[in-house]
Amino acid sequence: MTTQASPQSSAKTVLLIGATGSLGGMIARELLAQGANLRLLVRSSSRSKIDAEIAAKSEVVDDGPGIFDGVHMVVSPVQGGPGTIVEAQLGWLRAAREAGVRRFIASDYSMNLFGLDDGDNIHSDFRREFARRAEAEQGDVELVHLLNGAFLDRGVLFGFLEAFDLDKDEAYLWGDGEVKMEFTTFADTAAYAAAAAVDERNVPERLYVAGNVLTFDELVAAAEAGLGRAITVKKLGTLADMDAEIVRRRGDGRGGFSAVPLMYWRAMLTGKGKLGPLMNDRYPWVQPTSVRDYTAAMAAGTA
């Protein structure tokens, strides 16, 4: 990724809700680089997890009255269940509205979850419920859903999604793999989130960005080129077979969450999670990392 200070940058106060996770920390660094006055909403019990450099350059606050006073924009990379994604975010959105905050970037950072039906993905259901209820709560606040496709990082595309097993040099295909899919690193998503947060223009409600747009075969070829070794494709069945496996996992007695990785991967492979027209050119100073370059960094031990 190549990024630089945005020409839109100005010393606005941005409230970042949670900066202790990987994505939250990256967004914090990007916001500081964009010249924002950064306020971090972090529980007292979690403050030790904040990067020391970020904490030194930020105002750290706990949830309570007045935390949105003087705030221009809010960025929320929080994770969790409906209590956090729906109820807590709605509470923060109401408080932001009452304080006159201009923009609230919600905690989506995923495929186009609005293309899915209820039940297609448990986690996306939470986020669509927030979006539905937020329409009645946002008032004059500009609500933004930043949608970036799948994270191509080691822990997601090459881990959680069950799309690859690089210990075996294998990739796993359900269906024909002909649909174009979007992939973006955590770091690039953070850069786009920060750019959108400090943007003085109106930002679209659904902001689509991506690093690479590839079919399954193109994805495998890019990974092979970056890693410098061959990857064997294992065909696991049709998309109907994938549906059946998801149903089986949802009935395994563990609450259905073992099916979530396949739910995400299904949305990519079927095209239901495909993004709308990409808006990367709104922020041309962000030059996202390709799958090939990221996997080359993996091979070099730098990613």
PyMOL commands that set and color helices and strands:
alter all, ss='L'
color gray80, all
select helices_A, chain A and resi 22-33+44-49+52-56+82-98+113-115+122-134+156-160+186-198+216-227+239-250+257-270+280-282+291-300
alter helices_A, ss='H'
color red, helices_A
select strands_A, chain A and resi 13-17+37-41+59-61+73-75+103-105+142-147+150-151+164-165+170-174+181-184+206-208+212-214+232-237
alter strands_A, ss='S'
color yellow, strands_A
deselect
rebuild
show_as cartoon
